[in-house]
């Protein structure tokens, strides 16, 4: 009887130990398809940084019809990557997203036009057709047009908005005079398609004074009241920022990690290596903690839309340093 008791205790301890060692699951929803834009997260998984934090992380790619706010509101993710304009607009509409970390310091958004259209300055955009991403990606564009006083109703004095997919076909096929591009992706797709930079006119949102924060990490506000969830996010952010640090030091190797995780096979080695270099320019200077001055600038831009601002009032509780204060110490 005594031997059986000892064995039972030993078995129970073994089960408990096994349970204690089970990794905490985290689902991350990307804002876009698998590419170097998200290298830090893929590196963190590939190099075992998440595993070292006892995390089992699933990374779900996005796409042109995927809205991260909708995914997390529907229970499809624990944490999402989103642009702050989309996140703040979602928050005002009832999806209480909170920024817990901000790996990206600068905006990579641009509007790229064919020079042959005669467009040289923003005022020349009137009467033109412009390709714009939707599902939350349209907000920086709308803020810019509002600042310029250019209607987006398709009128002769305004611009016609063409819903743009995740390719550059509208510009190549001359369906649009200008299209939305990122410094690290679509702009180079145009170049690779055979249109030289000398035949393009580019308007960087940073240069137009309407740059807003991109690619932050967001969770639902209610979950931050759960100590276990907070602890899980602290470990997730800590490992993710290690991934980003490694990617900055090893850009080519990081690009290869991304390619290995691209189930679509749509990406090329050359494009991803170049993208990684451009992404490093946008993450430089950030340790992952949100810069409040950058946040305030984004809010000011989104509220300066005249009669149609992206957000109508200054948000409260839309960000926290709770996670990064613990993760980065």
Backbone as numpy.savetxt, mean C-alpha at the origin, in Angstrom:
# Nx Ny Nz CAx CAy CAz Cx Cy Cz
-0.42 -48.02 38.96 -1.26 -46.81 38.96 -0.39 -45.56 38.96
0.68 -45.57 39.79 1.57 -44.43 39.87 2.24 -44.18 38.54
2.65 -45.28 37.82 3.33 -45.15 36.54 2.37 -44.54 35.52
1.10 -44.97 35.55 0.12 -44.45 34.61 -0.10 -42.96 34.85
-0.10 -42.56 36.12 -0.30 -41.15 36.45 0.84 -40.30 35.90
2.07 -40.82 36.10 3.25 -40.10 35.60 3.19 -39.96 34.08
2.80 -41.07 33.41 2.70 -41.02 31.95 1.63 -40.05 31.49
0.51 -40.02 32.23 -0.58 -39.12 31.86 -0.15 -37.67 32.01
0.58 -37.39 33.10 1.07 -36.03 33.31 2.05 -35.64 32.21
2.92 -36.58 31.87 3.91 -36.31 30.84 3.24 -36.05 29.51
2.21 -36.85 29.22 1.47 -36.66 27.96 0.78 -35.31 27.94
0.18 -34.94 29.07 -0.51 -33.65 29.15 0.46 -32.51 28.96
1.66 -32.64 29.56 2.68 -31.60 29.42 3.13 -31.49 27.97
3.21 -32.64 27.30 3.62 -32.65 25.90 2.61 -31.94 25.03
1.33 -32.20 25.30 0.26 -31.54 24.54 0.29 -30.04 24.78
0.48 -29.66 26.04 0.52 -28.24 26.39 1.69 -27.55 25.70
2.84 -28.26 25.69 4.02 -27.68 25.04 3.77 -27.50 23.55
3.12 -28.51 22.96 2.83 -28.42 21.53 1.90 -27.27 21.23
0.91 -27.08 22.12 -0.04 -25.99 21.94 0.64 -24.64 22.07
1.55 -24.55 23.06 2.25 -23.29 23.30 3.12 -22.90 22.11
3.59 -23.89 21.39 4.49 -23.63 20.28 3.76 -23.33 18.97
2.47 -23.52 18.96 1.70 -23.27 17.73 1.81 -21.79 17.36
2.16 -21.52 16.12 2.36 -20.14 15.67 1.03 -19.42 15.56
1.04 -18.13 15.87 -0.16 -17.31 15.73 -0.35 -16.95 14.26
-1.56 -17.15 13.78 -1.85 -16.90 12.37 -2.17 -15.42 12.13
-1.63 -14.89 11.05 -1.89 -13.51 10.62 -2.14 -13.53 9.11
-3.22 -12.90 8.69 -3.48 -12.76 7.25 -3.29 -11.31 6.86
-2.40 -11.09 5.91 -2.10 -9.75 5.39 -2.69 -9.62 3.99
-3.50 -8.58 3.77 -4.06 -8.30 2.46 -3.26 -7.19 1.78
-2.65 -7.51 0.64 -1.90 -6.51 -0.11 -2.86 -5.60 -0.86
-2.35 -4.45 -1.24 -3.16 -3.49 -2.00 -3.12 -3.79 -3.49
-2.09 -4.50 -3.91 -1.91 -4.74 -5.35 -1.36 -6.14 -5.55
-1.07 -6.48 -6.79 -0.56 -7.81 -7.11 0.83 -8.02 -6.53
1.27 -9.25 -6.50 2.59 -9.58 -5.97 3.67 -8.87 -6.78
4.44 -7.99 -6.13 5.53 -7.28 -6.78 6.42 -6.66 -5.71
7.51 -6.04 -6.13 8.51 -5.53 -5.19 7.98 -4.43 -4.29
6.84 -3.86 -4.62 6.17 -2.89 -3.76 5.95 -3.47 -2.36
5.86 -4.79 -2.27 5.58 -5.47 -1.00 6.74 -6.38 -0.58
7.92 -6.08 -1.07 9.07 -6.95 -0.85 9.35 -7.21 0.62
9.21 -6.18 1.46 9.53 -6.35 2.88 8.77 -7.48 3.54
7.52 -7.67 3.15 6.68 -8.71 3.76 7.06 -10.09 3.23
7.31 -10.18 1.94 7.74 -11.46 1.38 9.11 -11.87 1.92
10.00 -10.90 2.08 11.32 -11.19 2.64 11.19 -11.66 4.08
10.33 -10.98 4.85 10.15 -11.36 6.26 9.67 -12.80 6.38
8.83 -13.21 5.44 8.36 -14.59 5.46 9.43 -15.55 4.97
10.08 -15.19 3.87 11.09 -16.07 3.26 12.31 -16.26 4.17
12.73 -15.22 4.85 13.94 -15.28 5.68 13.67 -15.73 7.12
12.43 -16.06 7.41 12.11 -16.60 8.73 11.91 -15.56 9.81
11.78 -14.28 9.44 11.59 -13.24 10.45 10.23 -13.38 11.14
9.21 -13.77 10.39 7.89 -13.99 11.00 7.94 -15.24 11.89
8.58 -16.27 11.39 8.66 -17.51 12.15 9.37 -17.28 13.48
10.41 -16.44 13.46 11.15 -16.14 14.69 10.27 -15.42 15.71
9.22 -14.77 15.23 8.27 -14.09 16.12 7.05 -14.96 16.42
7.16 -16.26 16.09 6.09 -17.23 16.31 4.81 -16.84 15.56
4.99 -16.43 14.31 3.86 -16.03 13.46 3.80 -16.90 12.22
2.61 -17.25 11.83 2.34 -17.96 10.59 1.56 -16.98 9.70
2.27 -16.32 8.79 1.68 -15.22 8.02 1.27 -15.68 6.63
0.03 -15.40 6.28 -0.49 -15.63 4.93 -0.57 -14.27 4.24
0.03 -14.17 3.05 0.02 -12.93 2.29 -0.90 -13.09 1.08
-1.98 -12.35 1.07 -2.94 -12.42 -0.03 -2.71 -11.26 -1.01
-2.42 -11.56 -2.28 -2.24 -10.48 -3.25 -3.55 -9.77 -3.54
-3.44 -8.53 -4.00 -4.61 -7.75 -4.37 -4.73 -7.64 -5.87
-5.38 -6.59 -6.33 -5.58 -6.38 -7.75 -6.45 -5.16 -7.98
-6.77 -4.86 -9.21 -7.53 -3.63 -9.52 -8.94 -3.61 -8.96
-9.49 -4.77 -8.65 -10.85 -4.82 -8.12 -10.89 -5.23 -6.65
-9.75 -5.12 -5.98 -9.67 -5.49 -4.56 -9.53 -4.22 -3.72
-10.47 -3.99 -2.83 -10.43 -2.85 -1.91 -10.07 -3.38 -0.53
-8.86 -3.13 -0.03 -8.44 -3.66 1.26 -9.42 -3.37 2.40
-10.01 -2.17 2.39 -10.96 -1.82 3.45 -12.15 -2.77 3.46
-12.62 -3.13 2.29 -13.75 -4.06 2.20 -13.35 -5.45 2.66
-12.12 -5.84 2.33 -11.63 -7.17 2.72 -11.56 -7.30 4.24
-10.97 -6.30 4.90 -10.82 -6.41 6.36 -12.16 -6.24 7.06
-13.03 -5.40 6.50 -14.36 -5.23 7.09 -15.17 -6.52 7.02
-14.91 -7.32 5.98 -15.61 -8.58 5.81 -14.94 -9.75 6.52
-13.88 -9.48 7.27 -13.21 -10.53 8.02 -12.19 -11.32 7.22
-11.81 -10.82 6.05 -10.88 -11.55 5.19 -9.42 -11.32 5.49
-9.10 -10.45 6.43 -7.70 -10.17 6.78 -7.62 -9.61 8.19
-6.45 -9.77 8.82 -6.19 -9.17 10.13 -5.61 -7.78 9.98
-4.83 -7.60 8.92 -4.15 -6.33 8.67 -4.06 -6.14 7.16
-4.21 -4.89 6.72 -4.20 -4.61 5.29 -3.20 -3.50 4.98
-2.76 -3.49 3.73 -1.95 -2.39 3.22 -2.86 -1.50 2.39
-2.87 -0.22 2.72 -3.73 0.70 1.98 -3.07 2.07 1.93
-3.55 2.88 1.00 -3.13 4.28 0.95 -3.96 5.05 1.97
-3.36 6.04 2.59 -4.07 6.78 3.63 -5.34 7.49 3.13
-5.36 8.06 1.92 -6.61 8.67 1.45 -7.78 7.68 1.45
-7.52 6.47 0.99 -8.55 5.44 0.96 -8.94 5.04 2.38
-7.94 4.89 3.25 -8.21 4.47 4.62 -9.02 5.51 5.38
-8.68 6.79 5.22 -9.40 7.84 5.92 -10.81 8.02 5.37
-10.95 7.87 4.06 -12.28 7.95 3.45 -13.14 6.79 3.95
-12.55 5.61 4.04 -13.27 4.44 4.55 -13.68 4.65 6.01
-12.78 5.25 6.78 -13.08 5.49 8.19 -14.27 6.44 8.34
-14.29 7.48 7.52 -15.40 8.44 7.59 -16.72 7.80 7.17
-16.61 6.77 6.32 -17.82 6.09 5.84 -18.25 4.93 6.74
-17.50 4.71 7.84 -17.96 3.71 8.79 -17.09 2.49 8.97
-15.97 2.40 8.24 -15.03 1.29 8.44 -13.86 1.84 9.25
-13.83 1.59 10.56 -12.86 2.23 11.47 -11.44 1.70 11.36
-10.76 2.05 10.27 -9.38 1.63 10.08 -8.44 2.52 10.91
-7.39 1.90 11.42 -6.38 2.63 12.20 -5.00 2.29 11.64
-4.22 3.31 11.36 -2.84 3.12 10.89 -1.97 2.72 12.08
-1.32 1.54 11.98 -0.46 1.08 13.07 1.02 1.17 12.70
1.32 1.40 11.41 2.72 1.53 10.98 2.73 2.13 9.58
3.84 2.82 9.25 3.93 3.51 7.96 5.33 3.31 7.36
5.55 2.15 6.71 6.88 1.89 6.13 7.23 2.83 4.98
6.23 3.37 4.25 6.49 4.25 3.12 6.48 5.71 3.58
7.54 6.43 3.23 7.69 7.83 3.63 7.22 8.79 2.54
7.36 8.39 1.28 7.06 9.27 0.15 6.04 8.64 -0.80
5.43 9.51 -1.60 4.47 9.06 -2.60 5.16 8.77 -3.92
4.73 7.70 -4.57 5.27 7.36 -5.89 4.27 7.62 -7.00
3.16 8.30 -6.69 2.09 8.46 -7.66 2.38 9.57 -8.66
2.02 9.32 -9.92 2.22 10.29 -10.99 1.06 10.21 -11.97
0.96 11.25 -12.81 0.10 11.22 -13.98 1.04 11.35 -15.17
0.99 10.38 -16.07 1.91 10.35 -17.21 1.13 10.56 -18.50
1.59 11.50 -19.32 0.89 11.90 -20.54 1.81 11.76 -21.76
1.20 11.54 -22.91 1.94 11.59 -24.17 2.25 13.06 -24.49
3.49 13.35 -24.81 3.88 14.73 -25.11 3.16 15.24 -26.36
2.85 14.34 -27.28 2.20 14.73 -28.54 0.81 15.32 -28.34
0.23 15.13 -27.13 -1.09 15.70 -26.85 -1.02 17.21 -26.64
0.18 17.72 -26.42 0.34 19.14 -26.17 0.22 19.52 -24.71
0.03 18.55 -23.86 -0.07 18.81 -22.42 1.32 19.10 -21.86
1.46 20.25 -21.23 2.74 20.65 -20.65 2.61 21.04 -19.19
1.43 21.51 -18.81 1.20 21.96 -17.44 -0.18 21.48 -16.99
-0.45 21.46 -15.69 -1.72 20.95 -15.19 -2.95 21.60 -15.83
-2.89 22.88 -16.11 -4.04 23.57 -16.69 -4.40 22.99 -18.06
-3.41 22.40 -18.73 -3.66 21.81 -20.06 -4.49 20.53 -19.98
-4.75 20.04 -18.78 -5.53 18.81 -18.62 -7.01 19.01 -18.92
-7.48 20.25 -18.91 -8.89 20.52 -19.17 -9.28 19.99 -20.55
-10.42 19.32 -20.60 -10.92 18.79 -21.86 -10.30 17.48 -22.27
-9.46 16.92 -21.41 -8.74 15.68 -21.75 -9.38 14.46 -21.09
-8.97 13.30 -21.58 -9.38 12.03 -20.97 -8.22 11.48 -20.16
-8.48 11.21 -18.88 -7.43 10.78 -17.97 -7.76 9.42 -17.36
-6.80 8.53 -17.39 -6.97 7.22 -16.78 -6.76 7.31 -15.28
-7.71 6.78 -14.51 -7.66 6.88 -13.05 -7.99 5.52 -12.44
-7.22 5.12 -11.44 -7.53 3.90 -10.69 -8.64 4.19 -9.70
-9.48 3.19 -9.46 -10.56 3.36 -8.49 -10.36 2.43 -7.29
-11.43 2.08 -6.59 -11.39 1.28 -5.37 -10.51 1.92 -4.31
-10.66 3.24 -4.15 -9.92 3.99 -3.14 -8.68 4.67 -3.67
-8.23 4.29 -4.87 -7.03 4.88 -5.43 -7.30 6.22 -6.12
-8.58 6.54 -6.29 -8.94 7.77 -7.00 -8.85 9.02 -6.13
-8.78 8.85 -4.80 -8.86 10.00 -3.91 -7.72 11.02 -4.07
-6.46 10.60 -4.21 -5.41 11.60 -4.45 -5.66 12.41 -5.73
-6.12 11.71 -6.78 -6.42 12.39 -8.04 -7.53 13.42 -7.85
-8.61 13.02 -7.17 -9.73 13.93 -6.96 -9.31 15.14 -6.14
-8.43 14.93 -5.16 -7.93 16.06 -4.36 -7.13 17.03 -5.22
-6.34 16.48 -6.11 -5.53 17.31 -7.00 -6.41 18.13 -7.94
-7.39 17.48 -8.55 -8.28 18.19 -9.46 -9.06 19.27 -8.71
-9.49 18.98 -7.49 -10.21 19.96 -6.69 -9.32 21.17 -6.40
-8.07 20.91 -6.11 -7.13 22.00 -5.84 -6.94 22.87 -7.08
-6.95 22.25 -8.25 -6.79 22.99 -9.51 -8.09 23.65 -9.96
-9.20 23.26 -9.36 -10.49 23.78 -9.77 -10.96 23.19 -11.09
-10.53 21.97 -11.39 -10.91 21.30 -12.63 -11.98 20.25 -12.33
-13.18 20.40 -12.90 -14.24 19.41 -12.67 -13.87 18.05 -13.26
-14.42 17.00 -12.68 -14.16 15.64 -13.19 -15.45 15.06 -13.78
-16.27 15.94 -14.35 -17.58 15.54 -14.87 -17.61 15.33 -16.38
-16.43 15.40 -17.02 -16.38 15.18 -18.46 -16.75 16.40 -19.28
-16.97 17.53 -18.63 -17.33 18.75 -19.35 -16.13 19.30 -20.11
-16.40 20.23 -21.03 -15.33 20.82 -21.85 -14.29 21.53 -20.99
-14.73 22.06 -19.86 -13.82 22.78 -18.96 -13.20 21.86 -17.92
-13.66 20.61 -17.93 -13.16 19.66 -16.96 -12.39 18.54 -17.61
-12.37 17.38 -16.96 -11.70 16.21 -17.51 -12.66 15.04 -17.53
-12.47 14.15 -18.50 -13.22 12.91 -18.56 -12.39 11.84 -17.88
-12.97 11.16 -16.92 -12.26 10.13 -16.16 -12.53 8.76 -16.77
-11.46 8.07 -17.12 -11.53 6.71 -17.65 -11.08 5.75 -16.57
-11.95 4.80 -16.20 -11.56 3.81 -15.19 -10.42 2.96 -15.74
-9.31 3.00 -15.06 -8.09 2.36 -15.54 -7.85 1.03 -14.83
-7.48 0.02 -15.58 -7.10 -1.27 -15.01 -5.65 -1.24 -14.56
-5.05 -2.42 -14.36 -3.68 -2.44 -13.85 -2.65 -2.54 -14.96
-3.01 -2.08 -16.17 -2.04 -2.02 -17.26 -2.00 -0.60 -17.82
-1.16 -0.40 -18.82 -0.99 0.94 -19.39 -1.60 1.04 -20.78
-2.46 0.10 -21.12 -3.07 0.06 -22.46 -3.78 1.35 -22.86
-4.50 2.03 -21.95 -5.19 3.25 -22.38 -4.25 4.30 -22.99
-3.02 4.37 -22.50 -2.06 5.33 -23.07 -1.46 4.78 -24.35
-1.11 3.50 -24.35 -0.50 2.90 -25.54 -1.45 2.92 -26.72
-2.73 2.69 -26.44 -3.75 2.64 -27.50 -4.42 3.99 -27.73
-3.93 5.01 -27.04 -4.42 6.38 -27.18 -5.90 6.52 -26.84
-6.33 5.71 -25.89 -7.70 5.85 -25.37 -7.76 6.97 -24.33
-6.61 7.31 -23.77 -6.52 8.39 -22.79 -5.29 9.23 -23.10
-5.39 10.51 -22.79 -4.26 11.42 -23.00 -3.19 11.21 -21.93
-3.65 10.86 -20.75 -2.75 10.63 -19.61 -3.31 9.46 -18.79
-2.45 8.79 -18.08 -2.90 7.71 -17.19 -2.18 7.80 -15.85
-2.75 7.15 -14.87 -2.12 7.07 -13.56 -0.96 6.08 -13.63
0.15 6.46 -13.03 1.33 5.58 -12.99 2.01 5.74 -11.64
2.83 4.76 -11.30 3.67 4.86 -10.12 5.13 4.94 -10.59
5.95 5.62 -9.82 7.35 5.77 -10.18 8.05 4.43 -10.33
7.53 3.42 -9.64 8.21 2.13 -9.60 7.60 1.07 -10.51
6.48 1.39 -11.18 5.81 0.32 -11.93 5.33 0.75 -13.31
4.14 1.34 -13.37 3.50 1.58 -14.67 4.31 2.50 -15.57
5.00 3.48 -14.99 5.83 4.37 -15.81 6.84 3.55 -16.61
7.44 2.57 -15.98 8.44 1.74 -16.65 7.81 0.75 -17.62
6.55 0.40 -17.37 5.85 -0.44 -18.35 5.67 0.32 -19.67
5.44 1.62 -19.58 5.31 2.45 -20.78 6.64 2.49 -21.53
7.71 2.69 -20.78 9.05 2.72 -21.38 9.35 1.38 -22.06
9.05 0.30 -21.35 9.32 -1.04 -21.87 8.47 -1.35 -23.10
7.33 -0.66 -23.22 6.45 -0.87 -24.38 6.94 -0.13 -25.62
7.99 0.65 -25.44 8.59 1.30 -26.61 8.43 2.80 -26.71
7.80 3.43 -25.74 7.67 4.89 -25.76 8.79 5.49 -24.91
9.71 6.23 -25.49 10.83 6.78 -24.72 10.38 7.87 -23.77
11.19 8.09 -22.74 10.87 9.11 -21.75 10.76 10.49 -22.38
11.49 10.72 -23.45 11.46 12.02 -24.13 10.11 12.32 -24.77
9.29 11.29 -24.96 7.95 11.46 -25.55 6.86 11.53 -24.50
7.26 11.65 -23.24 6.30 11.67 -22.13 6.41 12.94 -21.31
5.30 13.34 -20.73 5.25 14.44 -19.76 4.71 13.85 -18.46
5.42 14.08 -17.38 5.07 13.46 -16.11 4.78 14.52 -15.05
3.68 14.31 -14.33 3.32 15.16 -13.20 3.38 14.31 -11.93
4.39 14.54 -11.09 4.50 13.82 -9.84 3.64 14.51 -8.78
2.86 13.73 -8.08 2.01 14.29 -7.04 2.84 15.02 -5.97
4.03 14.51 -5.70 4.93 15.17 -4.74 5.22 16.60 -5.19
5.46 16.78 -6.51 5.79 18.11 -7.05 4.58 19.03 -7.12
3.39 18.44 -7.16 2.16 19.23 -7.28 1.60 19.65 -5.91
2.29 19.26 -4.85 1.85 19.65 -3.52 0.63 18.90 -3.02
0.35 17.75 -3.62 -0.82 16.97 -3.19 -0.42 15.53 -2.84
0.83 15.34 -2.49 1.29 14.00 -2.13 0.63 13.55 -0.83
0.18 12.31 -0.80 -0.44 11.73 0.38 0.25 10.41 0.70
0.13 9.97 1.93 0.83 8.76 2.36 0.26 7.51 1.70
1.17 6.61 1.34 0.81 5.37 0.66 1.33 4.17 1.45
0.73 3.03 1.22 1.21 1.74 1.72 1.49 1.71 3.23
0.48 2.13 3.99 0.56 1.98 5.44 -0.09 0.67 5.85
0.11 0.27 7.09 -0.51 -0.94 7.65 -1.70 -0.52 8.51
-2.86 -1.13 8.24 -4.10 -0.75 8.92 -4.81 -1.96 9.50
-5.42 -1.74 10.67 -6.23 -2.77 11.32 -7.56 -2.12 11.73
-8.50 -2.95 12.16 -9.76 -2.43 12.66 -9.58 -1.96 14.11
-10.17 -0.82 14.40 -10.00 -0.18 15.71 -10.38 -1.10 16.86
-11.46 -1.86 16.71 -11.94 -2.70 17.81 -10.90 -3.75 18.22
-10.10 -4.20 17.26 -9.11 -5.24 17.56 -7.97 -4.74 18.43
-7.75 -3.42 18.43 -6.67 -2.86 19.24 -7.02 -2.86 20.73
-8.25 -3.24 21.06 -8.65 -3.37 22.46 -8.35 -4.77 22.99
-7.91 -5.65 22.10 -7.59 -7.03 22.46 -6.08 -7.15 22.68
-5.61 -7.36 23.91 -4.17 -7.44 24.20 -3.45 -8.50 23.36
-4.11 -9.63 23.12 -3.48 -10.70 22.34 -3.27 -10.24 20.89
-4.24 -9.53 20.34 -4.11 -9.01 18.98 -3.01 -7.97 18.91
-2.96 -7.09 19.89 -1.92 -6.05 19.93 -0.54 -6.69 19.96
-0.38 -7.70 20.81 0.90 -8.39 20.90 1.27 -9.03 19.56
0.29 -9.60 18.88 0.53 -10.22 17.58 0.96 -9.18 16.54
0.34 -8.01 16.57 0.70 -6.96 15.62 2.07 -6.36 15.93
2.44 -6.29 17.21 3.78 -5.82 17.57 4.83 -6.72 16.94
4.61 -8.03 17.07 5.55 -8.98 16.49 5.54 -8.94 14.97
4.35 -8.74 14.40 4.22 -8.66 12.94 4.95 -7.44 12.39
4.76 -6.29 13.00 5.41 -5.06 12.53 6.92 -5.16 12.72
7.36 -5.70 13.84 8.80 -5.82 14.09 9.45 -6.70 13.02
8.85 -7.82 12.72 9.40 -8.72 11.70 9.31 -8.10 10.31
8.22 -7.39 10.03 8.04 -6.77 8.71 9.10 -5.71 8.46
9.41 -4.90 9.49 10.41 -3.85 9.32 11.81 -4.45 9.18
12.03 -5.62 9.77 13.29 -6.32 9.52 13.36 -6.75 8.06
12.21 -7.17 7.54 12.13 -7.54 6.13 12.45 -6.37 5.23
11.90 -5.20 5.55 12.17 -4.01 4.74 13.64 -3.59 4.83
14.20 -3.68 6.01 15.62 -3.32 6.18 16.50 -4.25 5.34
16.17 -5.53 5.34 16.95 -6.50 4.56 16.79 -6.22 3.07
15.59 -5.87 2.66 15.33 -5.60 1.24 16.10 -4.37 0.76
16.23 -3.37 1.61 16.98 -2.17 1.22 18.47 -2.48 1.05
18.98 -3.40 1.87 20.40 -3.75 1.79 20.68 -4.74 0.66
19.69 -5.53 0.29 19.86 -6.56 -0.73 18.75 -6.47 -1.78
18.71 -5.37 -2.54 17.58 -5.15 -3.47 17.41 -6.23 -4.53
18.50 -6.70 -5.11 18.38 -7.73 -6.15 17.86 -9.03 -5.57
18.40 -9.41 -4.41 17.96 -10.65 -3.78 16.49 -10.54 -3.35
16.09 -9.36 -2.88 14.70 -9.15 -2.47 13.77 -9.29 -3.67
14.20 -8.76 -4.81 13.39 -8.88 -6.03 13.21 -10.35 -6.42
14.26 -11.15 -6.20 14.15 -12.57 -6.51 13.17 -13.27 -5.58
13.13 -12.85 -4.32 12.18 -13.42 -3.37 10.75 -13.14 -3.84
10.53 -11.91 -4.31 9.21 -11.53 -4.82 8.83 -12.41 -6.01
9.75 -12.59 -6.94 9.48 -13.40 -8.12 9.12 -14.83 -7.75
9.78 -15.37 -6.74 9.50 -16.74 -6.30 8.09 -16.87 -5.72
7.53 -15.76 -5.28 6.19 -15.78 -4.69 5.10 -15.32 -5.65
5.50 -14.99 -6.90 4.53 -14.53 -7.89 3.91 -15.72 -8.61
2.77 -16.16 -8.13 2.10 -17.33 -8.71 1.63 -17.07 -10.13
1.42 -15.81 -10.48 0.92 -15.49 -11.82 1.99 -15.63 -12.88
3.25 -15.49 -12.47 4.35 -15.55 -13.42 4.39 -14.36 -14.36
3.68 -13.29 -14.01 3.57 -12.13 -14.90 4.74 -11.16 -14.77
5.50 -11.28 -13.69 6.58 -10.32 -13.46 7.88 -10.80 -14.10
8.75 -9.84 -14.43 10.05 -10.17 -14.99 11.15 -9.76 -14.02
12.28 -10.42 -14.14 13.42 -10.15 -13.26 13.86 -8.70 -13.36
14.01 -8.20 -14.59 14.51 -6.84 -14.80 13.56 -5.82 -14.21
12.27 -6.02 -14.44 11.27 -5.06 -13.96 11.24 -5.03 -12.43
11.33 -6.20 -11.80 11.26 -6.26 -10.34 12.51 -5.69 -9.68
13.67 -5.90 -10.29 14.90 -5.33 -9.74 14.84 -3.80 -9.81
14.37 -3.28 -10.95 14.23 -1.83 -11.09 13.21 -1.30 -10.09
12.09 -2.02 -9.95 11.05 -1.61 -9.02 11.58 -1.56 -7.60
12.38 -2.54 -7.23 12.92 -2.58 -5.89 13.78 -1.35 -5.61
14.54 -0.93 -6.61 15.36 0.27 -6.45 14.50 1.51 -6.25
13.40 1.61 -6.98 12.50 2.75 -6.86 11.75 2.72 -5.53
11.35 1.53 -5.11 10.65 1.39 -3.83 11.55 1.82 -2.68
12.83 1.48 -2.76 13.76 1.87 -1.70 13.82 3.38 -1.52
13.59 4.13 -2.59 13.58 5.60 -2.50 12.37 6.08 -1.70
11.28 5.33 -1.77 10.05 5.73 -1.09 10.03 5.32 0.38
10.73 4.25 0.73 10.76 3.80 2.12 11.93 4.41 2.90
12.90 5.01 2.19 14.06 5.60 2.85 13.63 6.65 3.86
14.21 6.58 5.04 13.91 7.57 6.07 12.79 7.16 7.01
12.17 6.01 6.77 11.11 5.55 7.66 11.56 4.31 8.42
11.34 4.32 9.73 11.62 3.12 10.52 10.33 2.33 10.77
9.24 2.82 10.16 7.96 2.15 10.33 6.96 2.93 11.16
7.44 3.87 11.96 6.56 4.69 12.78 5.98 5.83 11.95
4.70 6.08 12.07 4.05 7.15 11.33 4.59 8.50 11.78
4.99 9.33 10.80 5.41 10.71 11.06 4.13 11.55 11.11
3.85 12.13 12.26 2.61 12.87 12.44 2.51 14.05 11.48
3.64 14.67 11.15 3.63 15.79 10.20 3.16 15.31 8.83
3.60 14.12 8.42 3.15 13.55 7.15 1.66 13.24 7.18
1.21 12.77 8.32 -0.23 12.48 8.49 -1.03 13.78 8.36
-0.60 14.82 9.05 -1.32 16.09 9.02 -1.35 16.68 7.61
-0.25 16.53 6.88 -0.21 17.03 5.50 -1.22 16.28 4.63
-1.31 14.97 4.84 -2.26 14.17 4.07 -3.69 14.59 4.37
-4.01 14.77 5.65 -5.35 15.18 6.04 -5.69 16.54 5.44
-4.75 17.46 5.50 -4.98 18.80 4.94 -5.28 18.73 3.46
-4.54 17.89 2.74 -4.76 17.74 1.30 -6.15 17.17 1.02
-6.54 16.17 1.79 -7.83 15.51 1.55 -9.02 16.39 1.92
-8.81 17.35 2.81 -9.89 18.23 3.23 -9.97 19.51 2.40
-9.02 19.69 1.49 -8.94 20.94 0.73 -9.61 20.83 -0.64
-10.62 19.99 -0.74 -11.27 19.76 -2.02 -12.46 20.64 -2.32
-12.51 21.83 -1.69 -13.61 22.74 -1.99 -14.96 22.13 -1.58
-15.90 22.10 -2.54 -17.23 21.58 -2.24 -17.29 20.06 -2.21
-16.23 19.41 -2.70 -16.22 17.94 -2.73 -14.92 17.37 -2.16
-14.63 17.63 -0.89 -13.41 17.09 -0.29 -13.50 15.58 -0.11
-12.37 14.91 -0.08 -12.36 13.46 0.11 -12.88 13.11 1.50
-12.46 13.89 2.51 -13.01 13.74 3.86 -13.52 15.10 4.30
-14.60 15.10 5.05 -15.26 16.36 5.39 -14.87 16.90 6.76
-14.22 16.08 7.58 -13.82 16.55 8.90 -12.50 15.87 9.30
-11.79 16.52 10.20 -10.52 15.97 10.65 -10.75 14.70 11.45
-10.10 13.60 11.06 -10.34 12.32 11.75 -9.80 12.33 13.18
-10.38 11.51 14.01 -9.85 11.27 15.35 -9.66 9.77 15.51
-8.56 9.39 16.12 -8.29 7.97 16.36 -7.89 7.19 15.14
-7.45 7.89 14.06 -7.15 7.21 12.80 -5.75 6.63 12.75
-4.94 6.89 13.77 -3.59 6.32 13.81 -3.18 6.10 15.27
-2.20 5.26 15.46 -1.67 5.02 16.79 -0.19 4.65 16.70
0.56 5.04 17.72 1.95 4.62 17.85 2.07 3.44 18.82
0.93 2.94 19.27 0.91 1.86 20.25 1.74 0.67 19.80
1.62 0.32 18.53 2.31 -0.87 18.01 3.79 -0.59 17.77
4.10 0.49 17.06 5.50 0.76 16.72 6.33 1.13 17.95
5.71 1.75 18.96 6.46 2.08 20.19 7.03 0.82 20.84
6.27 -0.27 20.74 6.73 -1.54 21.32 7.59 -2.34 20.33
7.22 -2.28 19.06 7.93 -3.09 18.06 9.33 -2.57 17.76
9.52 -1.28 17.85 10.79 -0.69 17.40 11.75 -0.32 18.52
11.36 -0.56 19.77 12.23 -0.19 20.88 13.43 -1.13 20.98
